């Protein structure tokens, strides 16, 4: 029996990513969507275990400047700025940047420059930095284009995070909703796209709290699910209500996590 072998280089991983991204139920959010979410984010994001575990993986030796792409309200920029000479915090939500600026003033941090731009805008005037990070901000239509953009602005290192599993809603909740969804591309696409760009990336994994399992009210619970997968019908709401009242609020308190792939590469290391 003969086995047909596939040459990895013949597989266009970026095209596969684009096609799945177009079909997935998880649609991109606009800047105005994030503007509306900014106050909630500012209340929740600064004290997450995610920040601690992300920062533990960063080696800041010989790093003086940072570009934080998709910086949000500054959960990472604010912690890194005191250790660096300059931070450029980029986000397409003006409200997120306003809150970051306010947070920085409260902490007496003066070395953060705000950049109100999107992935699709020109970054020509943004200075190249020693370190470029993109934390939970890579829900883009064309992954190779985004990765190329990050790489072009990094003098030394790039570190990004991408959710593991292809879904922003747990399998348990999807089962409650009886939804057979098309997931978004998983992190392995990024590793393969980088490989085809000539970059051998390192992959680690960290955690963040499962916010959908720590909701204080049913209304907030529904809002969280709707944010991820869009509008819900009456049956969906009823199924979620039953799950919330009979399962979720009766569970013994325990921390549950979602996982993120930390994908990084050092431009100073040459790969053959």
N, C-alpha and C positions, 0 to 999 in steps of 0.2 A: 504493500500500500504506500503510495507516495503522499507526501505532505506538502501542501502549497505554502510557501513562506512569503510573508509580506515585508517588503522593505519599509522600514519606519519612515524614511525620508519621503516616501510616496504618499503618506497620509498628511493631509492638510488639516492640522489640528485647529488652526485658527478659523478655517471655514466651518468646521464641525461646531466649534464654539459659537460662531455667529448664527448658524442655523438653529441650534438649540436655544440660544438666547432669544431669538425671535419668537419661538414657539412656547417658551415657558410661561406659566401662570404668574410668575413673579416679575412684574413690570417695573421699569425704572421710575424713580421719583423726580419731580421737578424741583427747581430751587424754591418755588413758593410752597411746595409740600414740606420741605425741610424748614422753611421759615416758620411755618405753623407748629412744627415739632420742636423748635429750638428751646423753648422754655422748659418743656418736659425733659429734653435731653440734658439741659444744664443742671437739672435737679437730680438726675440719676447717674450720669456717666462718669463723674469724677471719682467715685469711690468703688469702682468695679475691680474685681480681681483681675480682669482682663488687662487693665493698665499695669498692674504690678508684674504680671507674667510677661507682657510684651517688653517692658523696660528691662527686665532681667536678662533678656536675650540680646540686648543691644550692647555692643562693644564700642565705647566712645573714644577709644585710644586714637589719637591723631585726628579726631573729629572736632571741627570748630564751627561749622555752619550746617544748618538743617533746612530742608524744604519739606514741610508736612502737608501732603496733598490730601484734601478731604479732611481738614483739621477739625471741623465741627466747632464746638465751643471751647476746644483747647485742652482736652483731657490729657493729651500727650505733650503738646507744645509747652504748656505751662510747667510741666514737670521737667522738661529737658532744657528749657531756656536758661535757668540759672547755671547750667553746666557748660553752656556753649557761648560763643561770641555773638552769633546772630541766628535768628530763626525767621524763616519766611513761612507764614501760615496761610495756606491757600484753600478757599472753599467757594462754591458758587451760591451759597446761601448768605445773603447780606446780614440776616438776623443772627445767624450763628457767629459771624465775625464780630458783630456788635457786642454779643455776650462775651466772646473771647477777649475783646478789648477791655470790657468792664472787669472781667476776672483778672486780667493782667494788672490793671490799675490797682485793684484791691490788694494784690500781692506785691506791688511795687516792682513789677517786672517791666523793663523798658526796652528790651532788645528783640521784640517781636514786631515784624512788619507784616501787615495784613494784605492779602492778595485776593481780590474778589474775581475769580475766574473759574471756568468750567474745564472739563477735559477737552472740549471742542474749540476753546479759545486758543489764540496764539500765546505761547509762553516765551516768546523771544526775548522780552525785556526782563524776565525773571533770571536772576543770577544763578549760575551753576553752584551747587553746594556739595560739601564733602559727603553728606548723608542725605538720601531722599527716602522718606517713608510714605506709604499709602495704607493707612490703617482702616480696614472695613469700608473702603471707599472705591472699590474696583468693580462696581456693577455697571460695566460699560458695554457698548454694543460691539466694539471691535477690540479684542483683548491685545492682539499684537501691536496695534497702533498705540494703545495706552502704555504697554510695557516698554515700547521703544521710546515713548515720551519720557517716562520715568528714568530710563537708563541714560538718556541724552543729557539730563540735568544733574546727574550724579558724578562727582569727581572720583569718589572712592567706593561707596557702598549704597545698595538699595535694599530696603526691608519692607515687605508688604504683608498684609494679612487678608485671608480669603476664607469664607465660611466653609466648613467641611459638611458634606452630605447633600448639597444641591437643593436644600429647602430651608426656608425661614420659619416653617411651621413643623412641629414634631409629627412623627408618624402616628402617634397616639391621637392627636387632635385631627389629623387628616382622616383617620379611621372613623372618628366620631362624626365627621362631616360627610362620610361616604364619598370622598373625592379621590379620584384617580388622576393625579395631576402630572403634568410634564414638569420635571424639576429643572432648575437652572444648571448650567455647566458646573461641575465640581472642580475642586482645586487642581486635580491632576491635569486638566487642560492647560493650566498656566505653566506647570512644570514642563510639559511636552512642547508648548509653544516656545518657551525659553530655550529649551534644548535645541530646537530647530533654528533659533536665533544665534546659536553658538555659545549659550550661557548654561553652565551646569550649576543649577541652584541648589542650595541647602534647604531642607524642609524640617521644621519643628512644629509642635502642636501646643497650643495653649487653650485656656478655658475662659468663658464668660458665663455669668449667671443666666439661667433660663428665665427671662422676665415673664414669659407667658404662663409660667407656673407660680408666679409670685404676685398676682394681680389682686388689688384690694377690693374691687367691685366687679360685678358682672358686666356693667357698662364698659369699664376699662378693658376687661378681658375681650369683649367683642371688638372694641376699637383696635386692640392689638392684632387680632386675627385679620380684621378688615384691612388694616394698614399693609399687611403682607400679601394677601391674596385677592383683595378687591371686595366688591359688594357681596353680601350674603342674602339668601332668600329666607322666607319664613320658616321653612323646614330646617335650614342651617341654624337659625337662631334658636329654635326649639331644641335641637340636638345639643347645641352648646350649653343651653340653659340646664338641661338634664345632667350633662357631664359636669358642669360647674357646681351644681348643688349636690349631686349624689357622689361625685368622685373627688373633684379638685379641692373643695374646701374641707373635705373630711380626711384628706391625706395627712399622715403624720408629718410635721414640719421637718423637711430635710432639703439640703441644698442640691439643686440639679443644675447641670451645666450643658452648654453647647460648646462645640470645639471649632477652633480656627487654625488653619494652616499658616504658619509663618514662613514665607518664602523669601530667601535672601541670597544675595551674591555680592562678592567683593571684586570690583573692577580692577584692582591691583593684582589679582591672581589670574594668570593667563592659563586658559584651557587649550589643550591640543585637540 
